[in-house]
Amino acid sequence: MQITSKGQVTIPQDVRNRLGLLPHTEVEFEVAGDHARIRKVKRALGTGIRGNRALEALRGTADTRMSTDEIMALTRVEARHGRKAR
């Protein structure tokens, strides 16, 4: 594996999977002697941006004309199966 002229390197897929490194995940590097470590940045609860980005991407994409009551009926077991939810 080589570093590009822009100083970039591709993290192998199996390493990304093991560490949970998804697109837009912030990472930090730590230099220890003659090697470097990479790890996900730990954020305080509620300060992550991944969820906010997902919500922004979905905002305004619903095209249903159902009322709130109709949507809620779809989520109830009794509406789908003719019995009461437990």
DOPAGU-737219 format. One line per field, with one value per atom (N, C-alpha, C): x, y, z; atom name. Coordinates in nm, 4 decimals. Example, Ala and Ser with C-alpha at 12.3 -4.5 7.8 and 13.67 -1.06 7.14 Angstrom:
BEGIN
xx	(1.3190 1.2300 1.3200 1.2850 1.3670 1.2900)
yy	(-0.5690 -0.4500 -0.3300 -0.2250 -0.1060 0.0030)
zz	(0.7800 0.7800 0.7800 0.7080 0.7140 0.7870)
atome	(N CA C N CA C)
This chain:
BEGIN
xx	(0.0843 0.0000 0.0894 0.0518 0.1318 0.0495 0.1187 0.0569 0.0513 -0.0643 -0.0785 -0.0022 0.0056 0.0742 0.0015 -0.1249 -0.2016 -0.1912 -0.1103 -0.0925 -0.2035 -0.2766 -0.3887 -0.3506 -0.4197 -0.4022 -0.5402 -0.5633 -0.6909 -0.6828 -0.7792 -0.7872 -0.8573 -0.7954 -0.8570 -0.9973 -1.0853 -1.2246 -1.2372 -1.1577 -1.1700 -1.1336 -1.0391 -1.0017 -1.1154 -1.1712 -1.2836 -1.4020 -1.4298 -1.5412 -1.5172 -1.3979 -1.3660 -1.3743 -1.3347 -1.3339 -1.4606 -1.5495 -1.6730 -1.6480 -1.5529 -1.5198 -1.6055 -1.7110 -1.8018 -1.7644 -1.8185 -1.7919 -1.8280 -1.7463 -1.7620 -1.7281 -1.6773 -1.6326 -1.5046 -1.5000 -1.3779 -1.2804 -1.1545 -1.0496 -0.9382 -0.8568 -0.7397 -0.6190 -0.5037 -0.3795 -0.2969 -0.2286 -0.1372 -0.0042 0.1021 0.2351 0.2981 0.3454 0.4090 0.5382 0.6492 0.7782 0.7842 0.8033 0.8153 0.6879 0.5750 0.4495 0.3373 0.2279 0.1132 -0.0092 -0.0981 -0.2242 -0.3378 -0.4406 -0.5598 -0.6763 -0.7629 -0.8813 -0.9937 -1.1156 -1.2305 -1.2240 -1.2640 -1.2715 -1.3896 -1.3662 -1.4752 -1.5393 -1.6703 -1.7443 -1.8329 -1.8633 -1.9595 -2.0974 -2.1827 -2.3177 -2.3895 -2.4575 -2.5359 -2.4580 -2.3277 -2.2492 -2.2130 -2.2586 -2.2279 -2.3001 -2.2408 -2.3024 -2.3594 -2.3260 -2.3748 -2.5272 -2.5882 -2.7343 -2.7965 -2.7355 -2.7871 -2.7799 -2.6713 -2.6585 -2.7642 -2.7904 -2.8916 -3.0291 -3.0612 -3.1906 -3.2037 -3.0990 -3.1039 -3.1232 -3.0599 -3.0745 -3.2167 -3.2847 -3.4213 -3.5293 -3.4948 -3.5944 -3.6628 -3.7964 -3.8741 -3.8884 -3.8452 -3.8518 -3.9791 -4.0564 -4.1810 -4.2822 -4.3524 -4.4503 -4.5890 -4.6111 -4.7403 -4.8424 -4.9660 -5.0744 -5.1597 -5.1003 -5.1737 -5.1791 -5.2875 -5.2985 -5.2149 -5.1891 -5.1152 -5.1874 -5.3202 -5.3974 -5.3819 -5.3799 -5.3630 -5.2239 -5.1242 -4.9879 -4.9761 -5.0337 -5.0285 -5.1011 -5.2127 -5.2870 -5.2013 -5.1153 -5.0275 -4.9244 -4.8917 -4.7904 -4.8491 -4.9812 -5.0456 -5.0711 -5.0409 -5.0614 -5.2083 -5.2978 -5.4402 -5.4899 -5.4344 -5.4781 -5.4349 -5.3182 -5.2671 -5.3173 -5.3385 -5.3689 -5.5038 -5.5794 -5.7098 -5.7049 -5.5927 -5.5832 -5.5150 -5.5277 -5.4710 -5.3219 -5.2505 -5.1066 -5.0880 -4.9784 -4.9495 -4.8833)
yy	(-0.1166 0.0000 0.1237 0.2207 0.3426 0.4644 0.5645 0.6935 0.7711 0.8319 0.9076 1.0392 1.1090 1.2391 1.3403 1.3160 1.4035 1.3609 1.2577 1.2114 1.1189 1.0589 0.9727 0.8257 0.7448 0.6008 0.5383 0.4248 0.3561 0.2592 0.2698 0.1758 0.0513 -0.0656 -0.1872 -0.2119 -0.2682 -0.2900 -0.3723 -0.4788 -0.5614 -0.4827 -0.3908 -0.3064 -0.2082 -0.1465 -0.0544 -0.1252 -0.2474 -0.3236 -0.3548 -0.3997 -0.4356 -0.3178 -0.2009 -0.0823 0.0014 -0.0371 0.0398 0.1753 0.1829 0.3096 0.3252 0.4034 0.4304 0.5620 0.5907 0.7215 0.8349 0.9342 1.0536 1.0284 0.9087 0.8830 0.9616 1.0330 1.1069 1.0131 1.0224 0.9397 1.0309 0.9744 1.0471 0.9559 1.0157 0.9405 0.9680 0.8642 0.8771 0.8187 0.8964 0.8488 0.7888 0.6655 0.5946 0.5333 0.5969 0.5476 0.5580 0.4425 0.4445 0.3984 0.4007 0.3627 0.4581 0.4489 0.5347 0.4467 0.4932 0.4248 0.5126 0.4458 0.5174 0.4675 0.5587 0.5197 0.6191 0.5699 0.6587 0.7630 0.8851 0.9915 0.9616 0.9652 0.9437 1.0788 1.0828 1.2069 1.1927 1.3038 1.3037 1.2718 1.2118 1.1784 1.3017 1.2827 1.3919 1.4867 1.4615 1.5547 1.4977 1.3755 1.3127 1.3812 1.3765 1.4415 1.3421 1.2113 1.1123 1.1073 1.1041 1.1007 1.2252 1.3393 1.4649 1.4656 1.4119 1.4051 1.3130 1.2001 1.1068 1.1723 1.2435 1.3117 1.4184 1.4930 1.5972 1.5368 1.4220 1.3573 1.3084 1.2702 1.2180 1.3256 1.4395 1.5443 1.5832 1.5779 1.6187 1.5135 1.3897 1.2876 1.2044 1.2148 1.1379 1.1963 1.1080 1.1581 1.0996 1.0481 0.9883 1.0962 1.0668 1.1599 1.1037 1.0149 0.9527 1.0461 1.0333 1.1110 1.0435 1.1142 1.0569 0.9347 0.9419 0.8277 0.7061 0.7261 0.6149 0.5521 0.6353 0.5854 0.5076 0.5616 0.4934 0.3593 0.3516 0.2261 0.1182 0.1581 0.0613 0.0030 0.0752 0.0282 -0.0575 -0.0612 -0.1362 -0.2803 -0.3702 -0.5125 -0.5410 -0.4771 -0.5060 -0.4653 -0.3631 -0.3190 -0.4189 -0.4807 -0.5744 -0.7168 -0.7547 -0.8953 -0.9156 -0.8112 -0.8238 -0.8632 -0.8347 -0.8635 -0.7469 -0.7424 -0.6313 -0.6512 -0.5382 -0.5427 -0.5785 -0.6435 -0.6833 -0.5727)
zz	(0.0000 0.0000 0.0000 -0.0815 -0.0926 -0.0529 -0.0061 0.0234 -0.1074 -0.1366 -0.2608 -0.2511 -0.3628 -0.3641 -0.2752 -0.2455 -0.1562 -0.0095 0.0176 0.1549 0.2013 0.1091 0.1443 0.1329 0.2119 0.2073 0.2261 0.1628 0.1768 0.2935 0.3848 0.4966 0.4437 0.4554 0.4020 0.4600 0.3768 0.4150 0.5427 0.5593 0.6799 0.8054 0.7956 0.9096 0.9390 0.8344 0.8547 0.9184 0.8719 0.9293 1.0766 1.1075 1.2465 1.3413 1.2931 1.3785 1.3662 1.2755 1.2582 1.1959 1.1051 1.0399 0.9150 0.9274 0.8171 0.7511 0.6329 0.5722 0.6689 0.6740 0.7581 0.9049 0.9384 1.0755 1.0989 1.2099 1.2419 1.3117 1.2726 1.3318 1.3822 1.4702 1.5186 1.5099 1.4970 1.4890 1.6136 1.6582 1.7714 1.7268 1.7378 1.7013 1.8259 1.8121 1.9233 1.8701 1.9011 1.8518 1.7009 1.6345 1.4888 1.4179 1.4878 1.4244 1.4661 1.3956 1.4249 1.4476 1.5344 1.5617 1.5116 1.4620 1.4177 1.5019 1.5428 1.6190 1.5953 1.6172 1.6047 1.7149 1.6807 1.7802 1.8708 2.0001 2.0957 2.1222 2.1048 2.1259 2.2486 2.3087 2.4193 2.3626 2.4431 2.3985 2.3443 2.2334 2.1757 2.0880 2.0695 1.9886 1.8519 1.8220 1.6937 1.5798 1.4611 1.3463 1.2472 1.2620 1.1662 1.1660 1.2838 1.2924 1.2338 1.2603 1.2052 1.0533 0.9982 0.8521 0.7921 0.8605 0.8115 0.8127 0.9200 0.9277 0.8202 0.7981 0.6949 0.5565 0.5326 0.4022 0.3800 0.4874 0.4760 0.4845 0.5397 0.5612 0.4301 0.4320 0.3162 0.2083 0.2350 0.1311 0.1356 0.2429 0.2516 0.1540 0.0845 -0.0119 0.0133 0.1324 0.1645 0.1987 0.1720 0.2039 0.3173 0.3981 0.5074 0.6275 0.7029 0.8263 0.9342 1.0415 1.1538 1.2081 1.2192 1.2693 1.1789 1.0490 0.9562 0.9692 0.9843 1.0013 1.1320 1.2403 1.3692 1.3636 1.2902 1.2773 1.2125 1.1202 1.0551 1.1515 1.2556 1.3502 1.4612 1.4727 1.5803 1.5388 1.6288 1.6034 1.5776 1.6542 1.6381 1.5003 1.4426 1.3105 1.2032 1.2224 1.1235 1.1426 1.2698 1.2975 1.3655 1.3854 1.4474 1.5941 1.6618 1.8055 1.8739 2.0048 2.0809 2.1054 2.1079 2.1382 2.2839 2.3127 2.4523 2.5290)
atome	(N CA C N CA C N CA C N CA C N CA C N CA C N CA C N CA C N CA C N CA C N CA C N CA C N CA C N CA C N CA C N CA C N CA C N CA C N CA C N CA C N CA C N CA C N CA C N CA C N CA C N CA C N CA C N CA C N CA C N CA C N CA C N CA C N CA C N CA C N CA C N CA C N CA C N CA C N CA C N CA C N CA C N CA C N CA C N CA C N CA C N CA C N CA C N CA C N CA C N CA C N CA C N CA C N CA C N CA C N CA C N CA C N CA C N CA C N CA C N CA C N CA C N CA C N CA C N CA C N CA C N CA C N CA C N CA C N CA C N CA C N CA C N CA C N CA C N CA C N CA C N CA C N CA C N CA C N CA C N CA C N CA C N CA C N CA C N CA C N CA C N CA C)
